[in-house]
């Protein structure tokens, strides 16, 4: 089944930071989840969360609204199955690039040197400082 997703809106919904004295290696985890499927409006709401630990603890959440164009009517379960089988990075890429920009800006201002994570969805990234 052919499925087109078009980004309609993206916004930062949560951001928290805390500077740590005992820095060291930087750990990053991120996750994407479909929060809602509005069948009447043919829209899905997706939330991306990212947690960075190390010299700076940074937690953020970004929500995006995508319009859904499909060959036939979909249920929420069918949509989730299609997304799980498909390339989730395609859905996540706008959120990942937004997160990369926010994270690099904040780490640059707090630590003096920006930490730039690649815009990829992965369970855990470890980088030595």
N, C-alpha and C positions, 0 to 999 in steps of 0.2 A: 504494500500500500504506500502510495506517495504522500508525504507529509511535508508541508512548508511551514516554517516558523519564522515570523517577522517580529523583530524587537520593537515594542511600542514605548516602553518606559523603563528606566533603570534608576535606582536611588539607593543611597547608603542609609540603612535603617538602624544600625547600631555600631558604635565605635568606642572601644575602651583601651587605654594604654596605661602601663605602669613600668617605670624604669627600675631595673634591677642592678644592684651593685656588683654581684658576682656573675658577670657575663660568661662568655665562653662560646660554645657551639650554639648555632641557631637551629631550632627545630620548627618545622612548619607542617600543619595539617590543614586540609580543606575538604569541603563536602558540598554537594549540590543536591537539592531536594525539590520536588514539585509540591507546592503548598496547596494549590487550588486549581481546579479546572472548571471554568464557567462555560457551560455548553451553550447557553443562550447568546453569549457575546463571542463565542469561539476564542476564548483566551485562557492561557495558563499563567499562573503566578509561580515563579521559581525563586528559591532562596539559596544563596551561596554564602557559606560561612568559612572564615579562615582564622586560624589561631597560630600566632608566632610566639615562640618562647626563646629566651636567651637573655641578652643584656637589656632587652625591652620585651615586655609582654604586650602583645597587640592582638586584640580580638575585634573582628568586624563581621558585619552581616550586610549583604547587598540583596535587594529584591529586584526582580525584573518581570515585566509583563510582556508576553509574546502573544501575537495573534496566531491562530492555528488555521491553516487551510488544508483540508483533506479531501480525498476523492469521495468519501462517504461519511456519514455521521459516526462519531466516535463516543465511546463511554470513557470515563476517567481511567478505568482499569486498562482498556485497550490502548489509550494514549501512553500510560506508564510503561506498558509492555513494549510498545514501539520505540519509546525513548531508550529503554534499557537495552533493547537489541541493537539499536542504532549507535551512531557516533555521538556519545554524550558530550565530547569536547566541542562539537559544533554548537550545541545548546549553551554550553558553559562559557564559550570563548568571550562574549561581551562582558560577562561578569568577571572573568579571570583577568582581562586586560584592565578593567576598572580597579580591581583589587591590587594589581601590580603597581599601578600609578599611585594609589593611596598609600600602600605600604612603603614604597620607595620614598615618597615625599615625607612621611612621618618619621621613618627611621633616619633619614637624612637630617631632619631638623632636630631630633632628639639625640642621636648618636654622633652626628657630624659627618657620617658617611652613609649614603643610602644603601640599603639592602634591596637588591632587585631580584625577585623570584621570577622564573619563567612562567608565562601564562598557561600552565598545564594543570589539569585536574589529577591529583595523586593523593594517596593516603598520607604519605609522610615524606618530607624532603629534609635531609640533614646536610648542613654545610658547616665546615670548620671556619672559625673566624680568624 
